[in-house]
Amino acid sequence: MASGTFVQTGSTIDYTPGSAVAAMDIVTVGNIVGVAPRDIAANEIGCLQIDGVFDVPKTAGSSTAIAAGKKVYWTGSVATETASTNKLLGYSVKAAGDDDTTVRVKFQCQG
């Protein structure tokens, strides 16, 4: 029987960026989207928080509201309900209106 080795709880993952990452920047690694809880210097190991609830930027304007409980995707700069080629960020846990510039999201890795 094969066995595994416990590495970490999975709420954070190790991450070594090619260029510096500022605290609270949203970063994608393949299909994983996470938040850097602290600054990470270029080519230095740090971590990304991939589990939790975060307020993330969204576009404000007509027809940009996101209801609670909806799937939310990351475009690379803002959250959206549009799947397309965007990465799954998680689920909205609080409704965001058209004029809101953020949406509250429970992060969930894309499988």
GIVENMO-V866628 format. One record per backbone hydrogen bond with DSSP energy under -0.5 kcal/mol. CO is the residue of the C=O (numbers start at 1). NH is the residue of the N-H. Records with the same first field share a line. If there is no record, write none. Layout:
CO=NH + NH
//
This chain:
11=50 + 51
13=48
15=17 + 46
17=43
21=40
22=25
25=36
27=34
29=32
31=110
32=29
34=27
35=37 + 49
36=24
40=21
41=44
44=17
46=15
48=13 + 50
49=35
52=107
54=56 + 105
56=103
57=79
61=64
66=96
67=70
70=92
72=89 + 90
73=75 + 80
74=87
78=75
79=59
80=73
81=83
83=86
87=74
89=108
90=72
91=106
92=69
94=104
96=66
97=100
98=61
101=58
103=56 + 105
104=93 + 94
105=54 + 107
106=91
//
